[in-house]
């Protein structure tokens, strides 16, 4: 993440963050995209708050992703789940 330096007395400042996203959706489609968040912050009595955010997509690729997700295995950091217990989307 990067931001432009502004004087301490400024009431608004700008920043940006580069984003890389990829995924396979439930219906089987895939996507890969690179984007930039262009942010503006406003000074409030409670500190800096988001005033505006623009999401600018720079690159999109909808070619199907190769491979598959790894199978869950037990590890010290991730214990095995009992049969019938799993994660559910809300």
C-alpha positions as a Markdown table, in Angstrom:
| # | Residue | x | y | z |
|---|---|---|---|---|
| 1 | Unk | 0.0 | 0.0 | 0.0 |
| 2 | Unk | 1.2 | 3.5 | -0.7 |
| 3 | Unk | 0.0 | 7.0 | 0.1 |
| 4 | Unk | 0.9 | 10.5 | -0.8 |
| 5 | Unk | 2.5 | 12.6 | 2.0 |
| 6 | Unk | 0.3 | 15.5 | 3.0 |
| 7 | Unk | 0.9 | 18.3 | 5.5 |
| 8 | Unk | -0.4 | 17.6 | 9.1 |
| 9 | Unk | -3.1 | 20.4 | 8.7 |
| 10 | Unk | -4.6 | 18.7 | 5.6 |
| 11 | Unk | -8.3 | 17.8 | 5.9 |
| 12 | Unk | -8.2 | 15.2 | 3.0 |
| 13 | Unk | -5.5 | 12.8 | 1.9 |
| 14 | Unk | -5.3 | 10.3 | -0.9 |
| 15 | Unk | -3.9 | 6.7 | -0.9 |
| 16 | Unk | -3.9 | 3.7 | -3.1 |
| 17 | Unk | -3.5 | -0.1 | -2.8 |
| 18 | Unk | -2.8 | -2.7 | -5.5 |
| 19 | Unk | -5.0 | -5.8 | -5.4 |
| 20 | Unk | -4.5 | -9.3 | -7.0 |
| 21 | Unk | -7.6 | -11.6 | -6.8 |
| 22 | Unk | -8.2 | -15.0 | -8.2 |
| 23 | Unk | -10.8 | -17.7 | -7.5 |
| 24 | Unk | -13.1 | -20.4 | -8.8 |
| 25 | Unk | -16.8 | -19.7 | -8.2 |
| 26 | Unk | -19.4 | -22.2 | -7.2 |
| 27 | Unk | -20.9 | -22.5 | -10.6 |
| 28 | Unk | -17.4 | -23.4 | -12.0 |
| 29 | Unk | -16.3 | -20.2 | -13.6 |
| 30 | Unk | -12.9 | -18.7 | -12.7 |
| 31 | Unk | -11.3 | -15.3 | -12.7 |
| 32 | Unk | -8.0 | -13.5 | -12.1 |
| 33 | Unk | -7.8 | -9.8 | -11.9 |
| 34 | Unk | -5.5 | -7.1 | -11.0 |
| 35 | Unk | -6.9 | -3.8 | -9.7 |
| 36 | Unk | -6.1 | -0.6 | -7.8 |
| 37 | Unk | -8.1 | 0.9 | -4.9 |
| 38 | Unk | -8.0 | 4.7 | -5.1 |
| 39 | Unk | -8.9 | 6.0 | -1.7 |
| 40 | Unk | -9.7 | 9.4 | -0.3 |
| 41 | Unk | -9.7 | 9.9 | 3.5 |
| 42 | Unk | -11.2 | 12.8 | 5.5 |
| 43 | Unk | -10.0 | 14.0 | 8.8 |
| 44 | Unk | -12.7 | 13.7 | 11.6 |
| 45 | Unk | -12.5 | 14.4 | 15.3 |
| 46 | Unk | -12.1 | 10.6 | 15.7 |
| 47 | Unk | -9.2 | 10.4 | 13.2 |
| 48 | Unk | -8.9 | 9.6 | 9.5 |
| 49 | Unk | -11.9 | 7.9 | 7.9 |
| 50 | Unk | -12.7 | 6.7 | 4.4 |
| 51 | Unk | -14.4 | 9.5 | 2.4 |
| 52 | Unk | -14.4 | 7.7 | -1.0 |
| 53 | Unk | -13.1 | 4.5 | -2.6 |
| 54 | Unk | -12.8 | 3.8 | -6.4 |
| 55 | Unk | -12.0 | 0.2 | -7.5 |
| 56 | Unk | -10.2 | 0.4 | -10.9 |
| 57 | Unk | -9.7 | -3.0 | -12.7 |
| 58 | Unk | -6.5 | -3.1 | -14.7 |
| 59 | Unk | -6.6 | -6.7 | -16.0 |
| 60 | Unk | -9.2 | -9.5 | -16.1 |
| 61 | Unk | -8.7 | -13.1 | -17.2 |
| 62 | Unk | -11.6 | -15.5 | -17.1 |
| 63 | Unk | -9.6 | -18.5 | -18.4 |
| 64 | Unk | -10.5 | -21.6 | -16.3 |
| 65 | Unk | -8.0 | -22.1 | -13.5 |
| 66 | Unk | -6.0 | -25.3 | -13.7 |
| 67 | Unk | -5.8 | -27.8 | -10.9 |
| 68 | Unk | -8.0 | -28.4 | -7.9 |
| 69 | Unk | -8.2 | -27.4 | -4.2 |
| 70 | Unk | -6.1 | -29.5 | -1.9 |
| 71 | Unk | -7.9 | -32.0 | 0.3 |
| 72 | Unk | -8.2 | -31.1 | 4.0 |
| 73 | Unk | -5.7 | -33.0 | 6.3 |
| 74 | Unk | -5.2 | -32.9 | 10.0 |
| 75 | Unk | -2.3 | -30.9 | 11.3 |
| 76 | Unk | -1.3 | -29.3 | 14.6 |
| 77 | Unk | -2.7 | -26.0 | 13.3 |
| 78 | Unk | -5.8 | -27.5 | 11.7 |
| 79 | Unk | -7.4 | -30.5 | 13.4 |
| 80 | Unk | -9.5 | -33.0 | 11.4 |
| 81 | Unk | -13.2 | -32.4 | 11.6 |
| 82 | Unk | -15.6 | -35.2 | 12.8 |
| 83 | Unk | -17.7 | -36.8 | 10.0 |
| 84 | Unk | -20.7 | -34.7 | 9.2 |
| 85 | Unk | -19.1 | -31.5 | 10.6 |
| 86 | Unk | -17.9 | -28.8 | 8.1 |
| 87 | Unk | -18.1 | -25.2 | 7.2 |
| 88 | Unk | -21.2 | -23.7 | 5.7 |
| 89 | Unk | -21.7 | -20.5 | 3.8 |
| 90 | Unk | -24.1 | -18.0 | 5.3 |
